[in-house]
Structure formats: structure tokens, C-alpha cells
Amino acid sequence: MSGADEANAALAALDWLGRPVQCGDCPHEPIRAEARCDLGRICVRDQRARRIDRFFAANPAEADKYLKHPYFETRVLAAKYASIFLLPPLMQDPEPDVRTMVAQRLPLSRITHLSNDPDRKVRMVLAQRLEGAALVAMLHDVDYWVRLGAVKRVPEDVLPIAMHDPDPQVRREVARRIKPDVLPAMSFDPDPLVRVAVAARLEPKQLMALVEDDDLRVRYVVAERGTPLVLARLQDDPDPEVKQLARQRAKAGADTTTSSANNVCMSGEKNGGCPGDR
């Protein structure tokens, strides 16, 4: 780094209180001498999280000393690198980001109670890590993002609990994962995108229940996947794209049937002609 670059880095380096950072009063002079910290780029006293993170990445043994630092970003990043044996007290840290980092690192047996943490960021981590009954309980969380995380991980047998979740994003995920024998029960969900997800997974013959759906997106998926009987119901659909697709698929099916019959006839001719010609 040139002298000008060093000067610019020093000017840009401010601590968490907005004061200029200076190396003269830094307790890490030995580390600096070994090039494991660098003003304006790798510095635990800087207010910028990236620079703090670089410091702990280069000097993980120093992280234990900063778990009680008054700046929350420093505590968060110290918790990322510190010994896990020193992290339990931080489960009561007033800053949610610190508790979130702790929830990511501690063993599950130590963090189950954090499923009741007041901050959703912490609970979202729990929804990504918990198993069994503790995870199922998170299907009833007050925040839909937490419930969505839980719905993506609970066993399929448990998903009917969330079929009527108040948030459509959660119900859409349920429709993507729920067992096929339960899926038809979601065909009349009030949200059209949930019904689209249902239509994408139903057996083709089950799509007859959705041929008169109010939403053209649902009917389009039905036209993409439906049986000939379903297509017959959609060939006069009020939406031109749905109608066109239904007619194209119906015609393609008829052409395929004719082609198959011709192949059978040609094969029959080798054995004395088509049965219908006799």
C-alpha cells in the first residue's frame, strides 16, 4: 500500500463511536507487526463489520477477548470465532444479532429455549436447526417467516397441521410438499397461487376439479397437465391462452392416437391386413 493509500485508509477508519482509529494506542501492536491487522482494512477497532470480521478471521484466538465489547457488531463477529464454551452467556445478549450468531453455533441441546426468543431472526435460526416435536411446535409461531422455515423441514406427515396457515406463502410450501393423498383437500384454497401449486402436483385425472377455477393461471396449469376429458372442458375457456393450449394438446393427442392406430394397422397388414378390413 502506498503512502497516499495508507493516509486515505486512515482517514476512512472510524471506531464505533465515530472517532478516528489510530494505531498508536492499539493493544495489538505485535499482531500489526506480523501483518495480521491493517488500518483501514483489517481492524477490530473499526466500525465496519467487514474489517472486524477480517481481523477475527486472521486472529481467531483474539475473539474470546471481545465477547463483552460495547459495540454489538464486534460482539457478533467475536461470537462467530470464539470458543463455544464461552458463548452461553450471550444467549441473554440485548442485541438480537448476537443471539442469532450464538444460536447458529451452540449445540441444539443448549438453544431449544430460544425458539421463544422475542426476535424473529433468532427463531428463524431455530426453525433451521431444531428437529422433532420442537420443530413441529414452530408451525404455530406468530411470524410467518419462522413458520415458513419450519414448513420446509417438518416431516410430510405433519404438514396437514399447516394446510390452513393464515399466510399464503406458508400454504404454498405446504402444497409443494404435502403427501399426494392429502393434496386434493387444498384444491379450493382461497389463494390462487396455492391452487397453482396444487394443480402442478395433482394426478392429471384429479384436475377436473379445477377446470372452472376463477384464476386463469390455475386453469393454464390444468390445461398443461390434464387428461383428454379435462381438455375437452377447457377448449372453450374464456381465456384465449388457456383455450389455445387445451385445443393444441387435444389435437396433439388425437394425432398421436391416429398415428398409433396406423402403426398397428401396418403391423397387421404383415399378418393378413387390419382387423377392420376383414
FIGU-89684 format. One record per residue (C-alpha): x, y, z. Coordinates in Angstrom, 3 decimals, decimal comma. Layout:
% residues N
> px  py  pz
> X  Y  Z
...
% end
This chain:
% residues 278
> px  py  pz
> 0,000  0,000  0,000
> 1,406  3,387  -0,994
> 1,729  6,275  1,413
> -1,291  8,020  -0,122
> -3,395  4,867  0,155
> -2,397  4,451  3,788
> -3,384  8,042  4,507
> -6,777  7,579  2,829
> -7,392  4,331  4,740
> -6,531  6,050  7,999
> -8,969  8,875  7,245
> -11,743  6,366  6,464
> -11,140  4,315  9,615
> -13,586  5,300  12,375
> -14,409  3,415  15,531
> -17,934  2,525  16,703
> -18,289  5,974  18,282
> -17,260  7,738  15,082
> -13,784  8,651  16,240
> -10,705  8,239  14,011
> -8,888  4,951  14,608
> -5,198  5,287  15,389
> -2,660  2,518  15,686
> -0,595  4,354  18,313
> -2,840  3,381  21,217
> -3,872  -0,050  19,870
> -3,184  -3,064  22,132
> -2,445  -5,257  19,114
> 0,927  -3,863  18,065
> 2,529  -7,366  17,944
> -0,246  -8,502  15,603
> 0,265  -5,448  13,435
> 3,979  -6,147  13,296
> 3,125  -9,585  11,894
> 0,796  -8,003  9,273
> -2,269  -9,662  10,777
> -4,054  -6,334  11,097
> -4,014  -3,376  8,745
> -5,529  0,052  9,404
> -8,499  0,651  7,127
> -8,697  -2,980  6,048
> -8,219  -5,475  8,906
> -9,029  -3,845  12,207
> -11,006  -4,882  15,281
> -11,437  -1,268  16,356
> -13,058  -0,194  13,086
> -16,830  0,331  12,953
> -17,150  -1,543  9,680
> -18,200  -5,152  10,169
> -16,171  -6,419  7,208
> -12,945  -5,080  8,671
> -13,745  -6,537  12,088
> -14,534  -9,897  10,529
> -11,218  -9,888  8,672
> -9,434  -9,251  11,971
> -11,028  -12,219  13,726
> -10,538  -14,431  10,655
> -6,827  -13,635  10,779
> -6,664  -13,753  14,581
> -9,351  -16,146  15,882
> -7,615  -16,540  19,222
> -8,391  -12,889  19,967
> -12,164  -13,354  19,619
> -12,645  -14,607  23,185
> -11,468  -11,222  24,492
> -14,188  -9,260  22,669
> -17,393  -11,051  23,678
> -18,283  -8,208  26,062
> -17,332  -5,333  23,781
> -19,843  -2,446  23,886
> -20,201  -2,405  20,079
> -22,729  -5,059  19,041
> -21,062  -5,744  15,658
> -17,855  -6,584  17,474
> -19,728  -8,978  19,793
> -21,499  -10,610  16,846
> -18,258  -11,276  14,996
> -16,380  -12,280  18,112
> -19,129  -14,852  18,771
> -18,557  -16,181  15,249
> -14,955  -17,132  16,066
> -14,823  -17,505  19,846
> -14,773  -20,746  21,806
> -18,299  -22,192  22,041
> -17,701  -22,782  25,751
> -17,779  -19,013  26,258
> -20,981  -18,388  24,279
> -23,827  -19,426  26,638
> -23,935  -16,072  28,494
> -24,538  -14,350  25,153
> -27,913  -16,068  24,830
> -29,108  -13,196  27,022
> -27,340  -10,517  24,997
> -29,623  -7,495  24,395
> -28,730  -7,454  20,676
> -30,702  -9,952  18,504
> -27,839  -10,322  16,022
> -25,578  -11,572  18,802
> -28,183  -14,101  19,955
> -28,665  -15,178  16,337
> -24,957  -15,907  15,960
> -24,946  -17,853  19,209
> -27,995  -19,843  18,079
> -26,100  -20,830  14,942
> -23,087  -22,124  16,840
> -24,177  -23,721  20,105
> -25,343  -27,363  20,239
> -29,101  -27,855  19,848
> -29,413  -29,079  23,410
> -28,345  -25,639  24,631
> -30,552  -23,452  22,442
> -34,012  -25,090  22,349
> -35,462  -22,417  24,625
> -34,508  -19,767  22,060
> -37,487  -20,901  19,982
> -39,354  -18,433  22,214
> -36,888  -15,591  21,647
> -38,661  -12,237  21,108
> -36,771  -11,591  17,849
> -37,775  -13,475  14,709
> -34,194  -13,622  13,399
> -33,246  -15,813  16,324
> -36,341  -18,001  15,926
> -35,661  -18,387  12,208
> -32,303  -19,952  13,061
> -34,097  -22,345  15,399
> -36,525  -23,286  12,622
> -33,493  -24,229  10,511
> -31,881  -26,335  13,233
> -34,490  -27,921  15,504
> -35,860  -31,419  14,978
> -38,845  -33,445  16,137
> -41,534  -32,018  18,395
> -39,582  -28,802  18,962
> -39,630  -28,091  15,225
> -43,320  -29,008  14,871
> -44,144  -26,502  17,616
> -42,680  -23,751  15,432
> -45,511  -24,253  12,925
> -47,522  -22,138  15,367
> -45,025  -19,264  15,572
> -46,540  -15,780  15,333
> -44,226  -14,829  12,452
> -44,875  -16,287  9,006
> -41,175  -16,364  8,071
> -40,486  -18,631  11,027
> -43,444  -20,851  10,120
> -42,253  -20,978  6,513
> -38,826  -22,171  7,643
> -40,452  -24,846  9,787
> -42,814  -25,988  7,000
> -39,825  -26,604  4,722
> -38,314  -29,041  7,230
> -41,039  -30,831  9,156
> -41,896  -34,407  8,108
> -44,571  -34,718  5,410
> -46,928  -36,438  7,856
> -47,052  -33,255  9,941
> -47,832  -30,844  7,093
> -51,659  -31,088  7,355
> -51,303  -29,014  10,521
> -50,253  -26,084  8,318
> -52,791  -26,560  5,491
> -54,843  -23,642  6,788
> -51,986  -21,377  7,843
> -53,070  -17,708  7,659
> -50,232  -16,841  5,277
> -50,466  -17,978  1,626
> -46,684  -18,309  1,268
> -46,693  -20,922  4,006
> -49,633  -22,753  2,413
> -47,876  -22,732  -0,978
> -44,918  -24,520  0,560
> -47,303  -26,988  2,160
> -48,865  -27,638  -1,265
> -45,408  -28,338  -2,707
> -44,542  -30,915  -0,042
> -47,701  -32,469  1,357
> -48,463  -36,115  0,581
> -50,415  -36,712  -2,649
> -53,345  -38,359  -0,867
> -53,942  -35,180  1,161
> -53,206  -32,687  -1,622
> -56,741  -32,631  -3,168
> -58,041  -31,062  0,049
> -56,096  -27,916  -0,880
> -57,707  -27,577  -4,331
> -60,047  -24,874  -3,088
> -57,568  -22,772  -1,156
> -58,542  -19,077  -1,294
> -55,148  -18,058  -2,711
> -54,751  -18,719  -6,461
> -51,008  -19,312  -6,249
> -51,621  -22,042  -3,695
> -54,057  -23,617  -6,152
> -51,433  -23,301  -8,904
> -49,026  -25,283  -6,709
> -51,762  -27,851  -6,123
> -52,549  -28,116  -9,860
> -48,872  -28,681  -10,600
> -48,864  -31,824  -8,428
> -52,305  -33,400  -8,694
> -52,776  -36,505  -10,784
> -53,992  -35,442  -14,268
> -57,373  -37,095  -13,751
> -57,834  -35,157  -10,488
> -57,551  -31,819  -12,314
> -61,207  -31,937  -13,366
> -61,994  -30,252  -10,032
> -60,080  -27,161  -11,198
> -61,324  -26,717  -14,779
> -63,660  -23,911  -13,698
> -61,213  -22,228  -11,332
> -61,620  -18,443  -11,199
> -57,930  -17,821  -11,875
> -56,596  -18,291  -15,415
> -53,166  -19,248  -14,057
> -54,689  -22,269  -12,374
> -56,642  -23,250  -15,490
> -53,497  -22,849  -17,612
> -51,645  -25,388  -15,454
> -54,694  -27,649  -15,708
> -54,553  -27,308  -19,499
> -50,856  -28,189  -19,436
> -51,370  -31,405  -17,480
> -54,982  -32,503  -17,844
> -56,410  -35,665  -19,386
> -58,408  -35,585  -22,665
> -61,625  -35,258  -20,641
> -60,176  -32,266  -18,814
> -59,003  -30,711  -22,084
> -62,473  -31,101  -23,582
> -63,825  -28,915  -20,798
> -61,210  -26,236  -21,477
> -61,445  -25,947  -25,276
> -63,954  -23,097  -24,933
> -62,274  -21,467  -21,929
> -62,882  -17,682  -21,672
> -59,131  -17,046  -21,613
> -57,636  -17,297  -25,142
> -54,300  -18,735  -23,979
> -55,929  -21,456  -21,912
> -58,284  -22,271  -24,784
> -55,428  -22,374  -27,313
> -53,311  -24,660  -25,137
> -56,228  -27,007  -24,479
> -57,025  -27,261  -28,190
> -53,380  -27,765  -29,135
> -52,960  -30,563  -26,616
> -56,256  -32,171  -27,585
> -55,255  -32,110  -31,267
> -51,797  -33,446  -30,481
> -53,416  -36,259  -28,524
> -55,745  -37,076  -31,430
> -52,834  -37,035  -33,869
> -50,884  -39,350  -31,594
> -53,852  -41,726  -31,382
> -54,244  -41,752  -35,185
> -50,543  -42,338  -35,667
> -50,600  -45,237  -33,193
> -53,614  -46,780  -34,969
> -51,842  -46,543  -38,324
> -48,789  -48,243  -36,898
> -50,952  -51,066  -35,582
> -52,646  -51,371  -38,991
> -49,336  -51,525  -40,832
> -48,210  -54,221  -38,467
> -51,466  -56,093  -39,081
> -51,011  -55,957  -42,845
> -47,924  -58,091  -42,484
> -50,165  -60,729  -40,958
> -53,015  -60,563  -43,426
> -54,355  -57,000  -43,144
> -56,002  -54,798  -40,487
> -58,739  -56,426  -38,443
> -61,230  -53,835  -39,685
> -60,584  -54,780  -43,314
> -61,626  -58,347  -42,903
% end
